[in-house]
Amino acid sequence: MDRGRLGDVVVGAAGDVAGSVVDPKAGLGRLRSALTARGVVTLTVGALLGFLAARSMRRS
């Protein structure tokens, strides 16, 4: 993925989250439609790696 495109995705996701505060039903629908299998896997792997890194730092 191109870094410029990644920034667009992050800004779009932040806008969807902010929109969900104003109109929860429409905002969650947009957020749900924006999720892809690749995005969910990437987010899950990132969260897992972050958890493992924090856990190893805590043990030291």
N, CA, C and O atoms as a GROMACS GRO file, in nm:
protein
  240
    1MET      N    1   0.084  -0.117   0.000
    1MET     CA    2   0.000   0.000   0.000
    1MET      C    3   0.089   0.124   0.000
    1MET      O    4   0.189   0.130   0.071
    2ASP      N    5   0.052   0.220  -0.079
    2ASP     CA    6   0.126   0.345  -0.088
    2ASP      C    7   0.106   0.426   0.040
    2ASP      O    8  -0.004   0.429   0.096
    3ARG      N    9   0.212   0.491   0.085
    3ARG     CA   10   0.202   0.569   0.211
    3ARG      C   11   0.101   0.682   0.200
    3ARG      O   12   0.034   0.714   0.298
    4GLY      N   13   0.088   0.744   0.084
    4GLY     CA   14  -0.011   0.849   0.066
    4GLY      C   15  -0.152   0.796   0.080
    4GLY      O   16  -0.240   0.861   0.138
    5ARG      N   17  -0.174   0.678   0.028
    5ARG     CA   18  -0.305   0.613   0.037
    5ARG      C   19  -0.335   0.574   0.182
    5ARG      O   20  -0.450   0.582   0.225
    6LEU      N   21  -0.233   0.532   0.255
    6LEU     CA   22  -0.252   0.495   0.394
    6LEU      C   23  -0.301   0.615   0.475
    6LEU      O   24  -0.389   0.601   0.560
    7GLY      N   25  -0.245   0.731   0.449
    7GLY     CA   26  -0.290   0.852   0.517
    7GLY      C   27  -0.435   0.884   0.487
    7GLY      O   28  -0.510   0.926   0.575
    8ASP      N   29  -0.476   0.864   0.361
    8ASP     CA   30  -0.616   0.886   0.322
    8ASP      C   31  -0.708   0.790   0.395
    8ASP      O   32  -0.817   0.828   0.438
    9VAL      N   33  -0.665   0.666   0.409
    9VAL     CA   34  -0.746   0.566   0.479
    9VAL      C   35  -0.761   0.603   0.626
    9VAL      O   36  -0.870   0.592   0.683
   10VAL      N   37  -0.652   0.646   0.688
   10VAL     CA   38  -0.656   0.683   0.830
   10VAL      C   39  -0.748   0.803   0.852
   10VAL      O   40  -0.828   0.805   0.946
   11VAL      N   41  -0.736   0.903   0.766
   11VAL     CA   42  -0.821   1.022   0.779
   11VAL      C   43  -0.967   0.985   0.755
   11VAL      O   44  -1.056   1.034   0.825
   12GLY      N   45  -0.992   0.899   0.657
   12GLY     CA   46  -1.129   0.856   0.630
   12GLY      C   47  -1.188   0.780   0.747
   12GLY      O   48  -1.304   0.800   0.782
   13ALA      N   49  -1.109   0.692   0.807
   13ALA     CA   50  -1.157   0.616   0.923
   13ALA      C   51  -1.183   0.708   1.041
   13ALA      O   52  -1.281   0.688   1.114
   14ALA      N   53  -1.097   0.807   1.061
   14ALA     CA   54  -1.119   0.902   1.171
   14ALA      C   55  -1.246   0.982   1.147
   14ALA      O   56  -1.320   1.011   1.241
   15GLY      N   57  -1.272   1.017   1.023
   15GLY     CA   58  -1.396   1.088   0.990
   15GLY      C   59  -1.518   1.002   1.014
   15GLY      O   60  -1.621   1.051   1.062
   16ASP      N   61  -1.508   0.875   0.981
   16ASP     CA   62  -1.620   0.783   1.005
   16ASP      C   63  -1.647   0.768   1.154
   16ASP      O   64  -1.763   0.762   1.196
   17VAL      N   65  -1.541   0.761   1.233
   17VAL     CA   66  -1.558   0.751   1.378
   17VAL      C   67  -1.621   0.878   1.434
   17VAL      O   68  -1.711   0.872   1.519
   18ALA      N   69  -1.575   0.992   1.387
   18ALA     CA   70  -1.634   1.120   1.433
   18ALA      C   71  -1.779   1.130   1.390
   18ALA      O   72  -1.863   1.181   1.464
   19GLY      N   73  -1.810   1.083   1.270
   19GLY     CA   74  -1.948   1.084   1.223
   19GLY      C   75  -2.037   0.992   1.304
   19GLY      O   76  -2.156   1.018   1.320
   20SER      N   77  -1.980   0.885   1.354
   20SER     CA   78  -2.060   0.792   1.434
   20SER      C   79  -2.100   0.852   1.568
   20SER      O   80  -2.197   0.809   1.630
   21VAL      N   81  -2.025   0.952   1.614
   21VAL     CA   82  -2.062   1.021   1.738
   21VAL      C   83  -2.186   1.106   1.715
   21VAL      O   84  -2.275   1.113   1.800
   22VAL      N   85  -2.191   1.172   1.597
   22VAL     CA   86  -2.304   1.259   1.566
   22VAL      C   87  -2.427   1.178   1.527
   22VAL      O   88  -2.536   1.204   1.577
   23ASP      N   89  -2.410   1.079   1.438
   23ASP     CA   90  -2.520   0.995   1.393
   23ASP      C   91  -2.476   0.849   1.402
   23ASP      O   92  -2.422   0.795   1.306
   24PRO      N   93  -2.499   0.786   1.517
   24PRO     CA   94  -2.444   0.652   1.539
   24PRO      C   95  -2.486   0.548   1.435
   24PRO      O   96  -2.403   0.468   1.393
   25LYS      N   97  -2.610   0.549   1.393
   25LYS     CA   98  -2.656   0.447   1.300
   25LYS      C   99  -2.587   0.460   1.164
   25LYS      O  100  -2.539   0.361   1.110
   26ALA      N  101  -2.582   0.579   1.109
   26ALA     CA  102  -2.518   0.600   0.978
   26ALA      C  103  -2.367   0.585   0.989
   26ALA      O  104  -2.304   0.528   0.899
   27GLY      N  105  -2.308   0.634   1.096
   27GLY     CA  106  -2.163   0.625   1.113
   27GLY      C  107  -2.115   0.482   1.125
   27GLY      O  108  -2.014   0.445   1.064
   28LEU      N  109  -2.185   0.401   1.202
   28LEU     CA  110  -2.146   0.261   1.216
   28LEU      C  111  -2.167   0.184   1.086
   28LEU      O  112  -2.092   0.091   1.057
   29GLY      N  113  -2.268   0.221   1.009
   29GLY     CA  114  -2.289   0.158   0.879
   29GLY      C  115  -2.174   0.186   0.784
   29GLY      O  116  -2.128   0.097   0.713
   30ARG      N  117  -2.128   0.312   0.782
   30ARG     CA  118  -2.014   0.348   0.698
   30ARG      C  119  -1.887   0.279   0.744
   30ARG      O  120  -1.807   0.233   0.663
   31LEU      N  121  -1.868   0.273   0.874
   31LEU     CA  122  -1.748   0.209   0.928
   31LEU      C  123  -1.749   0.059   0.898
   31LEU      O  124  -1.646   0.002   0.863
   32ARG      N  125  -1.864  -0.003   0.910
   32ARG     CA  126  -1.876  -0.146   0.881
   32ARG      C  127  -1.850  -0.174   0.734
   32ARG      O  128  -1.787  -0.275   0.700
   33SER      N  129  -1.897  -0.087   0.645
   33SER     CA  130  -1.876  -0.108   0.502
   33SER      C  131  -1.731  -0.082   0.462
   33SER      O  132  -1.685  -0.135   0.361
   34ALA      N  133  -1.660  -0.002   0.540
   34ALA     CA  134  -1.520   0.030   0.508
   34ALA      C  135  -1.425  -0.082   0.550
   34ALA      O  136  -1.313  -0.090   0.500
   35LEU      N  137  -1.469  -0.168   0.641
   35LEU     CA  138  -1.383  -0.276   0.688
   35LEU      C  139  -1.371  -0.384   0.581
   35LEU      O  140  -1.470  -0.427   0.522
   36THR      N  141  -1.249  -0.425   0.557
   36THR     CA  142  -1.224  -0.534   0.465
   36THR      C  143  -1.154  -0.646   0.541
   36THR      O  144  -1.105  -0.626   0.652
   37ALA      N  145  -1.149  -0.762   0.481
   37ALA     CA  146  -1.082  -0.875   0.547
   37ALA      C  147  -0.935  -0.844   0.568
   37ALA      O  148  -0.879  -0.876   0.673
   38ARG      N  149  -0.872  -0.781   0.470
   38ARG     CA  150  -0.731  -0.746   0.482
   38ARG      C  151  -0.709  -0.644   0.593
   38ARG      O  152  -0.612  -0.654   0.668
   39GLY      N  153  -0.799  -0.548   0.605
   39GLY     CA  154  -0.787  -0.448   0.712
   39GLY      C  155  -0.805  -0.508   0.849
   39GLY      O  156  -0.734  -0.471   0.943
   40VAL      N  157  -0.899  -0.601   0.862
   40VAL     CA  158  -0.922  -0.665   0.992
   40VAL      C  159  -0.801  -0.749   1.031
   40VAL      O  160  -0.759  -0.747   1.147
   41VAL      N  161  -0.744  -0.822   0.935
   41VAL     CA  162  -0.625  -0.903   0.963
   41VAL      C  163  -0.509  -0.814   1.002
   41VAL      O  164  -0.436  -0.844   1.097
   42THR      N  165  -0.489  -0.703   0.930
   42THR     CA  166  -0.381  -0.610   0.960
   42THR      C  167  -0.398  -0.551   1.100
   42THR      O  168  -0.302  -0.542   1.176
   43LEU      N  169  -0.518  -0.511   1.133
   43LEU     CA  170  -0.546  -0.454   1.264
   43LEU      C  171  -0.523  -0.557   1.374
   43LEU      O  172  -0.467  -0.524   1.479
   44THR      N  173  -0.566  -0.680   1.352
   44THR     CA  174  -0.548  -0.786   1.451
   44THR      C  175  -0.401  -0.818   1.474
   44THR      O  176  -0.356  -0.831   1.588
   45VAL      N  177  -0.326  -0.830   1.364
   45VAL     CA  178  -0.183  -0.858   1.376
   45VAL      C  179  -0.112  -0.743   1.446
   45VAL      O  180  -0.025  -0.766   1.531
   46GLY      N  181  -0.147  -0.620   1.413
   46GLY     CA  182  -0.086  -0.504   1.478
   46GLY      C  183  -0.115  -0.500   1.628
   46GLY      O  184  -0.027  -0.471   1.709
   47ALA      N  185  -0.239  -0.530   1.663
   47ALA     CA  186  -0.275  -0.532   1.805
   47ALA      C  187  -0.201  -0.643   1.879
   47ALA      O  188  -0.155  -0.624   1.992
   48LEU      N  189  -0.188  -0.759   1.815
   48LEU     CA  190  -0.116  -0.870   1.877
   48LEU      C  191   0.032  -0.837   1.896
   48LEU      O  192   0.088  -0.864   2.002
   49LEU      N  193   0.093  -0.779   1.794
   49LEU     CA  194   0.235  -0.741   1.807
   49LEU      C  195   0.254  -0.634   1.914
   49LEU      O  196   0.351  -0.638   1.989
   50GLY      N  197   0.164  -0.538   1.920
   50GLY     CA  198   0.172  -0.436   2.023
   50GLY      C  199   0.158  -0.495   2.163
   50GLY      O  200   0.229  -0.455   2.255
   51PHE      N  201   0.066  -0.588   2.177
   51PHE     CA  202   0.047  -0.655   2.306
   51PHE      C  203   0.173  -0.731   2.347
   51PHE      O  204   0.218  -0.721   2.461
   52LEU      N  205   0.230  -0.806   2.252
   52LEU     CA  206   0.351  -0.883   2.284
   52LEU      C  207   0.469  -0.792   2.316
   52LEU      O  208   0.548  -0.823   2.406
   53ALA      N  209   0.482  -0.680   2.245
   53ALA     CA  210   0.590  -0.586   2.273
   53ALA      C  211   0.573  -0.524   2.411
   53ALA      O  212   0.670  -0.512   2.487
   54ALA      N  213   0.450  -0.485   2.445
   54ALA     CA  214   0.425  -0.425   2.577
   54ALA      C  215   0.448  -0.528   2.688
   54ALA      O  216   0.500  -0.495   2.794
   55ARG      N  217   0.409  -0.651   2.662
   55ARG     CA  218   0.428  -0.757   2.761
   55ARG      C  219   0.576  -0.785   2.787
   55ARG      O  220   0.618  -0.805   2.901
   56SER      N  221   0.654  -0.787   2.679
   56SER     CA  222   0.798  -0.814   2.696
   56SER      C  223   0.867  -0.697   2.766
   56SER      O  224   0.961  -0.718   2.843
   57MET      N  225   0.823  -0.575   2.742
   57MET     CA  226   0.882  -0.458   2.808
   57MET      C  227   0.845  -0.458   2.956
   57MET      O  228   0.925  -0.414   3.040
   58ARG      N  229   0.726  -0.505   2.989
   58ARG     CA  230   0.681  -0.508   3.127
   58ARG      C  231   0.761  -0.609   3.210
   58ARG      O  232   0.788  -0.586   3.327
   59ARG      N  233   0.797  -0.722   3.149
   59ARG     CA  234   0.872  -0.826   3.220
   59ARG      C  235   1.015  -0.785   3.250
   59ARG      O  236   1.075  -0.835   3.344
   60SER      N  237   1.069  -0.695   3.171
   60SER     CA  238   1.210  -0.656   3.189
   60SER      C  239   1.231  -0.574   3.313
   60SER      O  240   1.343  -0.533   3.342
   0.00000   0.00000   0.00000
